[in-house]
Amino acid sequence: MPKLTAAERAKRAQSALELRRAGIPVGRIREELGFASVRATENAIAAGMSAAALQEDPNDIRRLELDRLDRLQAGLWGKAVRGDVTAVDRVLRLSELRMRFAGIPGDQRVMTNAFDETVKALSLPTIDAAAVAAGRRVAEQIDAATATGDPLQVTKALYLIPHLMNVLEKLGATPAARDAIGVVARAAPAGPPIEPAMTDLQAFRKARGIS
């Protein structure tokens, strides 16, 4: 592609910003406007934002930052679900940043806070870190959708609750899971095995030393 003039670069940056404001993914903006890479596309969007700083809508900035957090988390997610503790920690930190950028205060993180309290009480081993991260992600999505106040988003959040409960059940954190553990414990009590009850004939033979 021929080298662009400063005016042409500014115009393309403005076009990239307008497309991003419209919700077009960065990859598609790159293809649409012919940028050399995703990084170049992001730089152009940033340049467009700088040029329009006086008119910039804070909501646009928030959406762009949330998009960046989503992309960073997507890059770490594979390692997190495979149990990489460092990646899990980074994912959780990114989730917390997302909650703040989205404007969700702590007192509206009802599901996330409850999930964290449950996990804390379980004292789970490191090997369960990926399952914990997955459950927390679902809890965060429920809180984020509920905080919007949009009836459609709230309804969508309800469909996530069974997925969260499934994670909790796998972690042994639901009444049903605890009952199942209790049944197993009662079925196999500690100590020596209990001999089966003898019939009357067996008791009679034993009393008289008859084998």
C-alpha positions in Angstrom: 0.0 0.0 0.0 1.5 3.5 -0.9 2.6 5.7 1.9 -0.2 7.9 3.1 0.0 11.6 3.8 -0.7 12.9 7.3 -4.1 14.0 6.3 -4.9 10.6 4.8 -3.7 8.9 8.0 -5.8 11.1 10.1 -8.9 10.4 7.9 -8.3 6.7 8.1 -7.8 6.9 11.9 -11.1 8.7 12.2 -12.8 6.1 10.0 -11.4 3.3 12.2 -12.7 5.1 15.3 -16.2 5.5 13.8 -16.3 1.8 12.9 -15.1 0.8 16.4 -17.8 3.1 17.9 -20.3 1.2 15.9 -19.2 -2.0 17.5 -17.3 -3.5 14.6 -14.5 -5.9 15.8 -10.9 -4.7 15.4 -10.2 -7.6 13.0 -12.9 -6.6 10.6 -11.8 -2.9 10.8 -8.4 -4.1 9.8 -9.7 -5.9 6.7 -12.1 -3.0 5.8 -9.5 -0.3 5.9 -6.5 -2.3 4.9 -4.3 -2.0 8.0 -1.2 -4.1 8.1 -1.9 -5.7 11.5 -4.3 -5.7 14.4 -1.8 -3.6 16.4 -1.7 -1.0 13.6 -5.5 -0.9 13.6 -5.6 -0.3 17.4 -3.0 2.4 17.1 -5.1 4.1 14.5 -8.2 3.9 16.7 -6.1 5.4 19.6 -4.9 8.2 17.3 -8.5 8.9 16.3 -9.5 9.1 19.9 -6.6 11.5 20.7 -7.6 13.7 17.8 -11.2 13.8 19.0 -10.3 14.1 22.7 -12.4 17.2 23.3 -15.5 15.5 21.9 -14.8 12.0 23.2 -17.7 10.2 24.9 -16.6 8.5 28.1 -18.8 5.6 27.2 -16.8 5.1 24.0 -13.6 5.0 26.0 -15.1 2.5 28.4 -16.2 0.2 25.6 -12.8 0.3 24.0 -11.1 -0.5 27.3 -13.5 -3.4 28.0 -12.7 -4.7 24.5 -9.0 -4.7 25.2 -9.6 -6.5 28.5 -11.7 -9.1 26.7 -8.9 -9.7 24.2 -6.3 -9.9 26.9 -8.4 -12.4 28.8 -9.0 -14.5 25.7 -5.2 -14.8 25.3 -4.9 -16.2 28.8 -8.0 -18.3 29.0 -6.5 -21.4 27.4 -3.7 -21.6 30.0 -6.2 -20.8 32.8 -8.5 -23.6 32.0 -5.5 -26.0 31.9 -4.7 -25.1 35.5 -1.9 -22.6 35.0 -2.1 -20.8 38.4 -0.5 -17.6 37.1 -2.9 -17.4 34.2 -5.8 -18.0 36.5 -4.6 -15.1 38.7 -4.3 -12.8 35.7 -7.8 -13.8 34.5 -9.3 -13.0 37.9 -7.5 -9.6 37.9 -8.8 -8.8 34.4 -12.3 -9.7 35.5 -12.1 -7.3 38.4 -10.9 -4.5 36.1 -13.8 -5.3 33.8 -16.3 -5.0 36.6 -14.8 -1.6 37.5 -14.8 -0.3 33.9 -18.3 -1.5 33.5 -19.3 0.6 36.5 -20.5 -2.3 38.6 -19.9 -1.4 42.3 -19.0 -4.0 44.8 -22.5 -4.1 46.4 -23.9 -5.2 43.0 -21.5 -8.1 42.7 -23.9 -10.3 44.6 -23.3 -13.5 42.7 -19.5 -13.0 42.4 -19.1 -12.2 46.1 -21.2 -15.2 47.1 -19.2 -17.4 44.8 -15.9 -16.2 46.3 -17.2 -16.8 49.8 -18.2 -20.3 48.9 -14.9 -21.1 47.3 -13.1 -19.7 50.4 -15.0 -22.0 52.6 -14.2 -25.0 50.5 -10.4 -24.7 50.8 -10.0 -26.3 47.4 -6.6 -27.6 46.2 -4.7 -25.9 43.4 -5.8 -28.5 40.9 -9.4 -27.1 41.0 -8.2 -23.6 40.1 -9.5 -23.8 36.5 -12.9 -24.9 37.6 -13.0 -22.0 40.2 -12.0 -19.5 37.5 -14.7 -20.8 35.2 -17.3 -20.5 37.9 -16.3 -17.0 38.8 -16.4 -16.0 35.2 -20.1 -17.1 35.0 -20.9 -15.4 38.3 -19.4 -12.1 37.0 -21.4 -12.3 33.8 -24.6 -12.8 35.8 -23.8 -9.7 37.9 -22.8 -7.6 34.9 -26.0 -8.5 33.1 -28.2 -7.9 36.2 -26.5 -4.5 36.9 -27.6 -3.1 33.5 -31.2 -3.1 34.6 -32.1 -4.2 31.0 -34.9 -6.8 31.3 -33.5 -8.7 28.3 -30.0 -8.9 29.8 -31.5 -9.9 33.2 -33.4 -12.7 31.5 -30.2 -13.9 29.8 -28.5 -13.9 33.2 -31.0 -16.4 34.5 -29.9 -18.9 31.8 -26.4 -18.7 33.2 -27.4 -19.7 36.7 -27.7 -23.5 35.9 -24.1 -23.3 34.5 -22.9 -21.7 37.7 -24.7 -24.3 39.8 -23.1 -27.1 37.7 -19.7 -25.8 38.5 -20.6 -25.5 42.2 -21.9 -29.1 42.2 -18.7 -30.3 40.7 -16.8 -28.5 43.4 -19.0 -30.2 46.1 -20.6 -26.9 47.1 -24.3 -27.7 46.7 -26.7 -29.4 49.1 -27.2 -32.2 46.5 -23.4 -32.7 46.2 -23.0 -32.8 50.0 -25.9 -35.3 50.3 -24.3 -37.5 47.7 -21.0 -37.5 49.7 -23.0 -38.3 52.8 -24.7 -41.3 51.2 -21.3 -42.7 50.2 -19.9 -42.2 53.7 -22.9 -44.0 55.3 -22.7 -46.8 52.8 -19.0 -47.5 53.5 -18.4 -46.7 57.2 -14.9 -46.8 58.6 -13.7 -49.8 60.6 -13.7 -53.5 60.1 -16.4 -55.0 57.8 -19.6 -56.0 59.4 -20.3 -59.8 59.1 -23.7 -60.6 57.6 -26.4 -61.8 60.0 -26.5 -65.5 60.6 -29.6 -67.6 60.0 -31.1 -69.7 62.9 -29.5 -72.8 61.5 -26.1 -71.2 61.3 -26.4 -69.9 64.9 -27.4 -73.4 66.2 -24.5 -75.1 64.5 -22.0 -72.5 65.8 -23.3 -72.8 69.4 -22.6 -76.6 69.2 -19.3 -76.3 67.5 -20.6 -77.8 64.3 -18.7 -76.5 61.2 
